[in-house]
Amino acid sequence: MFKKVSTLFVVAALLGGTVAINHSLAAAKKAPKKVVYKNCTEARKAGVTPIYKGQPGYSLKLDRDKDGIACE
């Protein structure tokens, strides 16, 4: 792949153009998968409790008192 990308840059430079590369595929590989727990029992069995707002698996559905900490 590196060879293809570098060749593309050389050709674009020779033609005086610009090259835009789509990095969405690489970003998708690095992005964490969405985690959804049906209930706190399932989250506890996975060993991820408590779950703080912003962490994978957090949802308001699991946060009874809406304080940003689910399954406490």
C-alpha positions as CSV (number, residue, x, y, z in Angstrom):
1,M,0.0,0.0,0.0
2,F,2.8,2.4,0.8
3,K,4.2,2.0,-2.7
4,K,0.8,2.8,-4.2
5,V,0.3,5.9,-2.0
6,S,3.8,7.2,-2.7
7,T,3.4,6.7,-6.4
8,L,0.1,8.6,-6.3
9,F,1.8,11.5,-4.6
10,V,4.6,11.6,-7.2
11,V,2.2,11.5,-10.1
12,A,0.1,14.2,-8.5
13,A,3.2,16.4,-7.9
14,L,4.3,16.0,-11.5
15,L,0.9,17.0,-12.7
16,G,0.7,19.9,-10.3
17,G,-2.4,18.7,-8.6
18,T,-3.2,17.7,-5.0
19,V,-4.1,14.4,-3.6
20,A,-6.7,13.7,-0.9
21,I,-6.5,10.4,0.8
22,N,-9.5,8.9,2.6
23,H,-8.4,7.8,6.0
24,S,-11.8,6.6,7.1
25,L,-10.8,2.9,6.7
26,A,-7.8,3.3,9.0
27,A,-9.9,5.3,11.5
28,A,-12.6,2.6,11.5
29,K,-10.0,0.0,12.4
30,K,-8.8,2.0,15.3
31,A,-12.2,3.1,16.6
32,P,-13.6,1.1,19.5
33,K,-16.6,-1.0,18.7
34,K,-19.8,0.2,20.3
35,V,-20.6,-1.8,23.4
36,V,-24.2,-2.1,24.6
37,Y,-25.3,-3.9,27.7
38,K,-28.9,-4.9,28.2
39,N,-28.8,-4.4,31.9
40,C,-26.4,-3.9,34.8
41,T,-26.3,-7.7,35.5
42,E,-24.8,-8.2,32.0
43,A,-22.3,-5.4,32.6
44,R,-21.2,-6.8,36.0
45,K,-20.7,-10.3,34.4
46,A,-18.5,-8.6,31.8
47,G,-16.5,-7.1,34.7
48,V,-16.8,-3.4,33.6
49,T,-18.8,-1.9,36.4
50,P,-19.1,0.9,37.3
51,I,-19.3,2.5,33.9
52,Y,-18.6,6.2,33.7
53,K,-20.2,8.6,31.2
54,G,-18.0,8.7,28.1
55,Q,-16.7,5.1,28.5
56,P,-17.8,2.3,26.2
57,G,-21.0,0.7,27.4
58,Y,-22.4,3.7,29.3
59,S,-26.0,4.6,28.7
60,L,-28.6,6.6,30.6
61,K,-30.7,3.4,30.6
62,L,-28.2,1.9,33.0
63,D,-27.7,5.1,35.1
64,R,-30.7,5.1,37.5
65,D,-29.9,8.4,39.3
66,K,-28.5,10.1,36.2
67,D,-25.2,11.1,37.9
68,G,-22.9,9.9,35.1
69,I,-22.1,6.6,36.7
70,A,-24.0,3.5,35.5
71,C,-24.3,0.3,37.4
72,E,-22.9,1.6,40.6
